[in-house]
Amino acid sequence: MINLYMDDIREAPEGWVLARTVESAKEWLRSGVEHLSLDHDMGACEECTAAGLNVGDMLTLATTFVS
């Protein structure tokens, strides 16, 4: 399990894996994450248009419908 840090500007703290885009974060989430830090205002680069809230929404839907 990893610690995932999603941010399009700041560097990840020591011991955390950095995801610069929402798509990258989603890929890491599939591999198993112990701790998750989401940047709520992604958008400093063209491919970083979705926010951490989008990942949060995805997690909510995934856990709501998993039986």
C-alpha positions as CSV (number, residue, x, y, z in Angstrom):
1,M,0.0,0.0,0.0
2,I,1.2,3.5,-0.8
3,N,0.6,7.0,0.4
4,L,-0.8,9.0,-2.6
5,Y,-0.4,12.8,-2.9
6,M,-2.3,14.4,-5.7
7,D,-1.2,17.9,-6.6
8,D,-0.4,19.6,-9.9
9,I,2.0,22.2,-8.4
10,R,3.5,21.1,-5.1
11,E,6.0,18.2,-4.6
12,A,4.9,15.2,-2.6
13,P,6.3,14.9,1.0
14,E,8.8,12.2,1.7
15,G,7.2,8.8,1.7
16,W,4.4,9.8,-0.6
17,V,3.8,9.0,-4.3
18,L,3.0,12.0,-6.5
19,A,0.1,12.1,-8.9
20,R,0.0,15.2,-11.1
21,T,-3.3,14.4,-12.8
22,V,-6.7,12.9,-11.8
23,E,-6.1,10.1,-14.3
24,S,-2.8,9.3,-12.7
25,A,-4.4,9.3,-9.2
26,K,-7.1,6.9,-10.4
27,E,-4.4,4.5,-11.7
28,W,-2.6,4.6,-8.4
29,L,-5.8,4.1,-6.5
30,R,-6.4,0.8,-8.3
31,S,-3.1,-0.5,-6.9
32,G,-4.1,0.1,-3.2
33,V,-3.6,3.3,-1.2
34,E,-3.2,3.6,2.6
35,H,-3.3,7.4,2.9
36,L,-4.6,9.9,0.3
37,S,-4.1,13.6,0.0
38,L,-6.2,15.4,-2.7
39,D,-5.6,18.9,-4.2
40,H,-9.0,20.5,-4.5
41,D,-8.0,23.0,-7.2
42,M,-6.2,21.2,-9.9
43,G,-5.7,23.2,-13.1
44,A,-2.2,24.6,-13.5
45,C,-1.7,22.5,-16.6
46,E,-3.9,21.6,-19.5
47,E,-4.2,17.9,-18.6
48,C,-4.8,18.8,-14.9
49,T,-8.4,20.2,-15.4
50,A,-10.2,17.9,-13.0
51,A,-10.0,18.5,-9.2
52,G,-9.4,16.3,-6.2
53,L,-13.1,16.5,-5.6
54,N,-13.6,14.4,-8.8
55,V,-11.4,11.7,-7.3
56,G,-13.4,12.0,-4.0
57,D,-16.7,11.6,-6.0
58,M,-15.2,8.5,-7.7
59,L,-14.3,7.0,-4.4
60,T,-17.7,7.7,-2.9
61,L,-19.4,6.0,-5.8
62,A,-17.1,3.0,-5.7
63,T,-17.6,2.4,-2.0
64,T,-21.4,3.1,-2.2
65,F,-22.0,0.4,-4.8
66,V,-19.5,-2.3,-3.7
67,S,-21.2,-5.1,-1.9
